[in-house]
Each structure stands twice: as structure tokens, then as C-alpha cells.
Amino acid sequence: MYKSAFKLFTFSEVNGINLGFSEIEHGAGFGEKFRKQVISDVFDIVKKGVQYPEIFQLISLFEENIGPDRLSDMVATIIYPDIVMYTKRIQDELGICKEKYPEYIFREDGLAVNPYKGCEILLLPKDILHELPIAQCWDDIDRVVSENENIRREINEAVGEEWSRWYSRDKKAYLKEHIFKDPEKCSRVIEGYRKSEVAKYDLNNDVEYFAATLIKTMKRKGVTFAVEGAKEKDSFAAALDVLDIFKDWVEYNKGWDTIRGAESSKREKIVQRLIHLGSKNYISANDLDISFEPDAGRGPVDFKVSRGGDKTIVEVKLSTNTQYLHGYEEQAEEYGKVECTTDKMIYVFVDLGNPGRLKKITETHQLNLQSQKKVPELMIIDATAKNTASTYSN
């Protein structure tokens, strides 16, 4: 049965639907390494007496490097024939065919070809697109745990406050061993999951779409991440450059209003994505590379700017994040050690109007500097609501 399951568990990326966060032309899907990893762990879970198919929808809660992309690949592969049938029906209804559009490429079966990726263009009805109630990164694990009453109760009883001090890999390992491999606890978690409401996809709340659209708006207003005479800067100076531009936009070009207008649960991710997308051209022009959420073993840092061995890591936290101090005191330092760059760390604190937390992190930073402790460069961005200029003049 194990061999049969392993053989069936083959899910390559369905490139034609163009969903996901991959920055390369084609995503990885489930390679042999992840197939073995998932099937082996699920095999152990089933042997403990757990027999819920929903386990496969929740694997990113207890498996490293598996998130929305790979779960989408799994579902899309299973329903691929239906996606093709739907696409052909819509093409027929709209009159999209080779005879009508000879300048475009069509496959023998009639599907239009994406000229940029060389694969078919597949269409999906919005009705089947939903938010995925799973953990993609360190912060998301805490979100999922906090939203699932059954998981939260099990963890609070066994771990308590220690949970907040753990890293992604440790949390996933704990969930696998002590929740999903325990039939009684797992059944309670699955029962709660079955009752949960999953939000439908909303284009206006899509972090990637929101950030990309905002970057275009910023450019139209003359706000760009291009810096004159910035050639040959090291990773630390380059990172500070792009962060200064973002800071200026937030504080003096009503960027604060845009951030505050975003859905509260997505604000931090939107800020991170804005910095990443906006700075890519500048970073590339200076022969540097910027990676978004690279994971070197202790969970993903928000950014890494690098040129060979010259690396700078950047951690971004909103003042509304309860882990803001943990991110400054422990996360940044731990990520720096993993990346071998404890001298080049930047911690960005975006203040949305939490004076107590602003004071706390400022005082903590000053004390660390006085004690000559190795700490990240602290950048504070003021995203509090501002009055109009006329108010100040009056």
C-alpha cells in the first residue's frame, strides 16, 4: 500500500493556470524528495490510527517547504481534465480559435498557448478559488493556530508560552508528533477544520495583486526605487537605499494612508511585498540579488540582499504584530547567524500608532547599543495617520 500511495502521489505544477508565487518560469510541484517526505509522514500518522483524508489539506502545518503552491498543484492535477473541458467551453463561447486569431499559437486540441511560458492557457471560474486555511510561513503558523480553537487549546495545555519562542521548523515538528499523530487530538482538530468557513478569493484582498498594482500607482506619481549613482554599493548600503525610498513614500507621500487602508490581517505581508517588488530593478541594476522569504533552515527571513558572500538580511514588522520585539531581539539575530551575516542586519519597525511598543523597541535598541551588543540596524517608519498640511499651517 505504501508503494501504491507513493506511485499515485505525483503532482507536477499545472503551469497553464498561472497561480502561485514562483519567481521562476515553472514551479517545482511535488518532486521526489517531497513525495517521499509527505507519504512517509502520512504513513506514520495513519499507522497511529488517524484516517482522515483532510490530512492532505493540512500537510503544510507539519511539513517543511510545503505551502499554498504545492497544495494548489495537488488539486489542479487531480481536476486537470475538468479544467481543460471548462477552458475549451469558454473558448468556444467567446469564439477564441485559430481561424479567428491566426496571429496566436494554438495547440492541436484547440487550447491557446501562452507565448511567454510556452504552455497552454487554462481558465478557472472564480467560484472555485478560495483562501487556503494553511500555514505558509512562520507568522502564518501562529495565525492558523490562533484561528483554530482546537489546535490552540491542545498547544496551550501542553506548551503554553514556550510556543511563541519556537521557530517554524520546531513548531511544525511539534504539531506532527503531538497533534497529528495522536488520533484523539487529531480527530478534534479535523472536526474543527470541517466546520470552518473558508473565504472565497477576493481580488481586492490579494497581497500580490494589491502590491503589484500599488507599485504601478507609485511609479505614475513619480515614486520609484531608482537611485542615482548607486553603482558598486554593498548589500547593506543598497538595502538602506531602497528602505529609505519606501520610508519617504510612507511618511511624505500618503503611503501611510494606503497601508492603513489595507485589510489588517494582510498589511504586514503587503508592506513586505511592496518593498520587494519595488526594489527589484534597483537591486538588479547594482549587480545584487534580492530574495523574498528565503529559508536557510530556521524559518524564512523577510528579505536577503546579496552579492556572492556579501549578504544583508532585512526583517519587517508592523507595530500591530505582537511578535515585534521577538523579531528584533531573536529572529533577526538567528537569521543572521544562519546566513553568516550578523554584521549586516536591518530591522524595520512600521509604526501604525502603538506608542507603547514604539517606546519599548526604541529603548531596547538604545540599551543594546550602549552595552555594545551586536544588534540589527533599527529603521522606524512612521505610518500613523497624518493631518493635512493646511491643518499644520493653521
C-alpha positions in Angstrom: 0.0 0.0 0.0 2.9 2.4 0.8 4.4 1.8 -2.7 1.0 2.3 -4.3 0.4 5.5 -2.5 3.9 6.8 -3.4 3.2 6.0 -7.1 -0.1 7.8 -7.0 1.3 10.8 -5.2 2.7 12.5 -8.3 1.7 16.2 -8.7 3.7 18.4 -11.1 2.8 22.0 -11.5 -0.1 22.8 -13.8 1.5 25.8 -15.4 -1.4 26.9 -17.5 -3.5 28.2 -14.6 -0.7 30.7 -13.7 -1.5 30.7 -10.0 1.2 31.0 -7.3 4.2 32.9 -6.1 7.0 31.2 -8.0 9.5 33.7 -9.5 10.9 31.2 -12.0 9.2 30.3 -15.2 7.9 26.9 -13.9 7.2 25.9 -10.4 8.6 22.7 -8.8 5.4 20.9 -7.9 5.9 17.8 -5.8 9.4 16.4 -6.6 10.6 13.0 -5.4 12.0 14.5 -2.2 8.7 16.0 -1.1 6.7 12.9 -2.3 8.8 10.7 0.0 8.7 13.2 2.8 4.9 13.6 2.8 4.0 9.9 2.1 6.4 8.8 4.8 5.0 11.1 7.4 1.4 10.5 6.5 2.1 6.7 6.6 3.3 7.2 10.2 0.2 9.2 11.0 -2.1 6.6 9.5 -0.4 3.8 11.4 -1.3 5.7 14.6 -4.9 5.2 13.7 -5.7 8.6 12.0 -7.7 8.0 8.8 -8.9 11.4 7.7 -8.3 12.5 4.1 -8.2 16.1 5.3 -4.7 15.4 6.5 -3.5 16.1 2.9 -5.2 19.6 3.0 -3.3 20.4 6.2 0.1 19.0 5.4 1.8 22.4 5.4 1.0 22.7 9.1 3.5 19.9 9.8 5.7 19.7 6.7 8.6 22.0 5.9 8.6 23.8 2.5 5.1 22.9 1.6 2.6 25.7 1.3 -0.2 27.0 -1.0 1.7 26.5 -4.2 2.1 22.8 -3.8 -1.4 22.2 -2.4 -2.8 24.0 -5.5 -0.6 21.8 -7.7 -2.1 18.8 -6.0 -5.7 19.9 -6.5 -5.1 21.2 -10.1 -3.5 17.9 -11.1 -6.5 15.9 -9.8 -9.1 18.1 -11.6 -6.9 18.8 -14.7 -9.3 17.1 -17.2 -12.2 19.2 -15.9 -10.1 22.4 -16.1 -9.4 21.6 -19.8 -13.1 20.9 -20.5 -14.1 24.2 -18.9 -11.4 26.2 -20.8 -12.5 24.7 -24.2 -16.1 25.5 -23.4 -15.3 29.2 -22.6 -13.1 29.5 -25.7 -16.0 28.1 -27.8 -18.5 30.6 -26.3 -16.1 33.5 -26.9 -15.1 32.4 -30.3 -11.4 32.0 -29.4 -9.9 29.8 -32.1 -7.0 29.6 -34.6 -9.2 30.6 -37.5 -10.2 33.8 -35.8 -6.8 34.7 -34.3 -4.2 33.4 -36.7 -1.5 35.6 -35.1 -1.7 33.5 -31.9 -0.5 29.9 -31.3 -3.0 27.2 -30.6 -2.4 23.5 -29.6 -3.8 20.7 -31.7 -6.6 20.2 -29.2 -7.6 23.9 -29.6 -6.2 25.4 -26.4 -4.5 28.8 -26.8 -0.7 28.9 -25.9 0.8 31.4 -23.5 3.6 33.0 -25.7 5.7 33.9 -22.6 5.7 30.5 -20.9 5.1 28.1 -23.9 2.3 26.3 -22.1 -1.5 26.2 -22.6 -3.6 29.0 -21.1 -6.1 27.4 -18.7 -9.1 29.2 -17.4 -10.7 28.8 -13.9 -14.1 30.0 -12.6 -13.7 32.4 -9.7 -16.1 30.2 -7.7 -13.5 27.5 -7.1 -10.8 29.9 -5.9 -10.6 30.2 -2.1 -8.2 31.3 0.5 -6.2 28.4 1.8 -6.5 27.9 5.6 -3.0 26.6 6.0 0.4 27.9 7.1 2.8 29.3 4.5 5.4 30.9 6.8 6.4 31.5 10.4 3.7 34.1 11.1 1.0 32.1 9.3 1.5 29.1 11.5 0.6 31.3 14.5 -2.3 32.7 12.6 -3.7 29.3 11.8 -3.1 28.0 15.3 -4.9 31.1 16.8 -7.8 30.7 14.5 -8.3 27.0 15.1 -9.7 26.7 18.6 -9.0 23.0 18.8 -5.3 23.3 17.8 -4.9 26.4 20.1 -6.3 24.5 23.1 -4.1 21.5 22.6 -1.0 23.6 22.3 -1.8 25.9 25.2 -2.4 22.9 27.5 0.9 21.3 26.6 3.3 24.1 25.7 1.9 27.4 26.9 4.0 30.5 26.4 7.0 28.5 25.2 5.3 28.2 21.8 5.9 31.9 20.9 9.7 31.4 21.3 9.9 28.5 18.8 10.8 28.7 15.2 8.9 27.4 12.2 10.6 24.0 11.9 10.2 23.3 15.7 6.5 24.2 15.6 5.8 22.0 12.6 7.7 19.1 14.2 5.6 19.5 17.4 2.3 19.6 15.5 3.2 16.5 13.6 4.4 14.5 16.6 1.9 15.6 19.3 -1.2 16.6 17.4 -1.5 14.8 14.1 0.0 11.5 15.3 -2.4 11.5 18.3 -5.7 10.0 16.9 -7.8 11.7 19.7 -6.3 15.2 19.3 -6.2 14.9 15.5 -9.9 14.0 15.3 -10.7 17.1 17.3 -8.6 19.3 15.0 -10.2 17.7 11.9 -13.6 18.2 13.3 -12.9 21.9 13.8 -11.4 22.2 10.4 -14.5 20.6 8.8 -16.7 23.2 10.4 -14.5 26.2 9.5 -15.6 28.6 6.8 -13.1 29.2 4.0 -13.2 32.7 2.5 -13.7 33.0 -1.3 -11.0 34.5 -3.3 -11.2 38.3 -3.4 -9.0 40.0 -6.0 -9.0 43.2 -3.9 -7.5 41.4 -0.9 -4.9 39.5 -2.9 -1.5 40.6 -1.5 0.4 40.0 -4.7 -2.2 41.8 -6.9 -2.5 44.6 -4.4 1.2 45.2 -4.1 1.8 45.0 -7.9 -1.0 47.5 -8.6 0.3 49.8 -5.9 3.8 49.7 -7.4 2.3 50.9 -10.7 0.5 53.7 -9.0 3.6 54.8 -7.2 5.5 54.9 -10.5 2.8 57.0 -12.1 3.2 59.5 -9.2 6.9 59.7 -9.8 7.9 57.5 -6.8 10.5 55.0 -7.9 13.1 52.9 -6.3 15.8 54.1 -8.7 18.8 55.8 -7.0 21.3 57.9 -8.9 25.0 57.0 -8.7 24.3 53.9 -6.6 26.6 51.5 -8.5 29.0 49.3 -6.6 27.3 49.8 -3.3 27.5 46.8 -0.9 24.3 44.9 0.1 23.9 46.8 3.3 24.0 50.3 1.7 21.7 49.1 -1.2 19.2 47.7 1.3 19.2 51.0 3.2 18.7 52.9 0.0 15.5 51.1 -1.0 14.2 51.2 2.5 14.8 55.0 2.7 12.7 55.4 -0.5 9.9 53.3 0.9 10.1 55.3 4.2 9.9 58.6 2.3 6.8 57.3 0.4 5.0 56.2 3.6 5.8 59.3 5.6 5.6 62.1 3.0 3.5 60.7 0.0 0.5 59.4 1.9 1.8 55.8 1.8 0.6 55.6 5.4 -2.9 56.0 4.2 -2.6 53.2 1.7 -1.1 50.8 4.3 -3.8 51.7 6.8 -6.5 51.1 4.2 -5.4 47.5 3.5 -7.0 44.6 5.3 -5.4 44.4 8.8 -4.5 40.7 8.5 -2.6 41.3 5.2 -0.9 44.7 6.0 2.4 43.2 7.0 2.6 40.9 4.0 1.7 43.8 1.7 4.4 46.0 3.1 7.0 43.3 2.7 5.8 42.6 -0.9 5.9 46.3 -1.8 9.5 46.7 -0.7 10.5 43.5 -2.5 8.7 44.2 -5.8 9.6 47.9 -5.8 13.3 47.3 -5.2 14.0 44.5 -7.7 15.1 46.8 -10.6 17.4 48.9 -8.4 18.9 45.8 -6.8 19.4 44.1 -10.1 21.0 47.3 -11.6 23.6 47.2 -8.9 24.5 43.6 -9.6 22.9 42.5 -6.4 20.1 39.9 -5.8 17.1 40.2 -3.5 15.3 37.1 -2.2 11.8 37.2 -0.6 11.4 34.9 2.4 14.5 32.7 1.8 14.6 29.8 4.3 18.0 28.7 5.3 16.8 26.4 8.0 15.3 28.4 10.9 12.3 29.7 9.1 12.2 32.4 6.4 13.6 35.9 6.9 11.6 38.6 5.1 14.4 39.6 2.7 18.0 38.9 1.8 20.0 41.3 -0.3 23.2 39.7 -1.6 26.1 39.7 -4.0 28.1 36.4 -3.5 29.2 36.3 0.1 28.1 39.9 0.8 24.7 39.4 2.4 22.3 41.7 4.3 19.1 40.4 5.9 16.0 42.6 6.4 13.2 41.8 8.9 10.0 43.9 8.7 7.4 44.0 11.4 4.3 46.2 11.9 3.7 47.7 15.4 0.5 45.7 15.5 2.4 42.4 15.4 2.6 41.0 18.9 5.9 39.4 17.9 7.6 42.8 17.1 10.1 42.6 20.0 10.8 38.9 19.4 11.6 39.7 15.8 14.1 42.4 16.8 15.7 40.5 19.7 15.8 37.0 18.5 14.6 36.4 14.9 16.9 38.8 13.2 20.0 37.6 15.1 19.1 34.0 14.5 18.6 34.5 10.8 21.9 36.4 10.7 23.7 33.5 12.1 22.2 31.1 9.6 23.1 33.4 6.7 26.6 34.1 8.2 25.9 37.8 8.2 25.5 39.0 11.8 27.1 42.3 10.9 24.6 43.2 8.3 21.1 43.1 9.7 18.3 45.6 9.3 15.1 45.6 11.4 12.2 47.7 10.1 9.6 48.7 12.6 6.5 50.2 10.9 4.6 52.2 13.5 0.8 52.3 12.9 0.1 54.1 16.2 1.3 52.0 19.1 3.2 54.4 21.2 4.0 51.9 24.0 5.6 49.5 21.5 7.4 52.3 19.7 8.9 53.4 23.1 9.8 49.8 24.1 11.7 49.0 20.9 13.5 52.3 20.8 14.6 52.0 24.4 15.6 48.4 23.9 17.7 49.3 20.9 19.4 52.2 22.8 20.3 49.9 25.7 21.7 47.3 23.3 23.9 49.9 21.6 25.2 51.1 25.0 26.1 47.6 26.0 27.8 47.1 22.6 25.6 44.1 21.8 25.5 43.1 18.2 22.0 44.2 17.1 20.3 45.0 13.8 20.2 48.5 12.4 16.8 49.8 13.5 14.7 51.7 11.0 11.5 53.2 12.2 8.8 54.1 9.6 6.0 56.4 10.8 2.8 55.1 9.3 0.5 56.9 11.7 -2.4 58.9 10.4 -1.4 62.4 9.4 -3.3 65.6 9.3 -3.4 67.7 6.1 -0.7 70.4 5.6 -3.3 73.1 5.9 -4.1 71.9 9.5 -0.5 72.3 10.5 -0.3 75.8 8.9 -3.4 76.9 10.8 
